[in-house]
């Protein structure tokens, strides 16, 4: 994992509908709560995470907000959503990957 994938900061927006990640090269990713919930790398989502399903699943989670973001060591964050979901561990590499994919689409 390169240093570029590790953000300098992770900020939960006041409306709890997105997080902003700032990287050392002064780039930012803004990821919505519905996108993050749809892409959660939890065991319950693993079998359902086909690329074609993300937009459909994102709509299902449209009203989901983020209650809290917790550090998991130096390699990841856990996002606690207001629908009770909290089992997905988002590694820095995974977040960068899904964020870059979103920016490219």
C-alpha positions in Angstrom: 0.0 0.0 0.0 1.4 3.4 -1.0 1.5 6.4 1.3 -0.9 8.1 -1.1 -3.7 5.8 -0.1 -3.4 6.7 3.6 -5.4 9.9 4.2 -4.2 12.8 6.3 -7.7 13.3 7.6 -11.2 11.7 7.6 -14.0 14.1 8.3 -17.7 13.2 8.8 -19.8 16.0 7.4 -22.2 17.7 9.7 -25.3 16.3 7.9 -23.9 12.7 8.4 -24.5 11.9 4.8 -20.8 11.8 3.6 -17.2 11.6 4.7 -14.4 13.5 3.2 -10.9 12.1 3.0 -7.9 14.3 2.4 -4.7 12.8 1.1 -1.0 13.9 1.3 -1.0 15.0 -2.3 -3.8 17.5 -1.5 -6.5 15.4 -3.3 -9.8 14.7 -1.7 -12.5 12.0 -1.9 -16.0 12.7 -0.9 -18.0 9.5 -0.4 -21.7 9.5 0.4 -23.2 7.4 3.2 -25.4 5.5 0.7 -22.4 4.6 -1.5 -20.3 3.5 1.5 -23.2 1.4 2.9 -23.8 -0.2 -0.5 -20.1 -1.0 -0.9 -19.6 -2.1 2.7 -17.0 -5.0 2.7 -18.9 -6.8 5.5 -19.5 -10.5 5.3 -23.2 -9.9 4.7 -22.4 -7.9 1.6 -19.5 -9.9 0.2 -21.7 -12.1 -2.0 -23.7 -9.2 -3.3 -21.0 -6.7 -4.2 -21.0 -7.2 -8.0 -20.2 -3.9 -9.8 -23.6 -3.8 -11.6 -25.5 -3.9 -8.3 -23.8 -0.9 -6.6 -26.1 1.8 -8.1 -29.2 -0.3 -7.4 -28.1 -1.0 -3.8 -27.1 2.6 -3.3 -30.7 3.6 -3.9 -31.8 1.2 -1.2 -29.6 2.9 1.3 -30.4 6.4 0.2 -31.7 7.5 3.7 -28.9 5.9 5.7 -26.6 8.2 7.6 -23.3 7.7 9.4 -23.4 7.8 13.1 -19.7 7.4 13.7 -16.3 6.7 12.1 -13.7 4.8 14.1 -10.1 4.1 13.4 -9.0 0.5 13.1 -5.3 0.4 13.8 -3.4 2.4 11.1 -4.9 0.5 8.2 -8.7 1.1 8.2 -11.9 2.6 9.5 -15.1 1.2 10.8 -18.2 3.1 9.8 -21.2 2.8 12.1 -24.4 3.5 10.1 -27.7 4.6 11.6 -29.4 1.5 10.3 -27.4 -0.5 12.8 -24.8 -1.8 10.3 -21.2 -1.6 11.7 -19.4 -4.8 10.7 -17.6 -3.6 7.5 -14.0 -2.7 8.0 -13.0 -0.2 5.2 -9.2 -0.5 4.6 -7.5 2.5 3.2 -6.8 0.6 0.0 -10.4 -0.4 -0.3 -11.7 3.2 0.3 -9.2 4.6 -2.2 -10.3 1.9 -4.8 -14.0 2.5 -4.5 -13.5 6.3 -4.3 -11.4 6.3 -7.4 -13.9 4.1 -9.2 -16.7 6.5 -8.3 -14.7 9.5 -9.6 -14.0 7.7 -12.9 -17.6 6.8 -13.6 
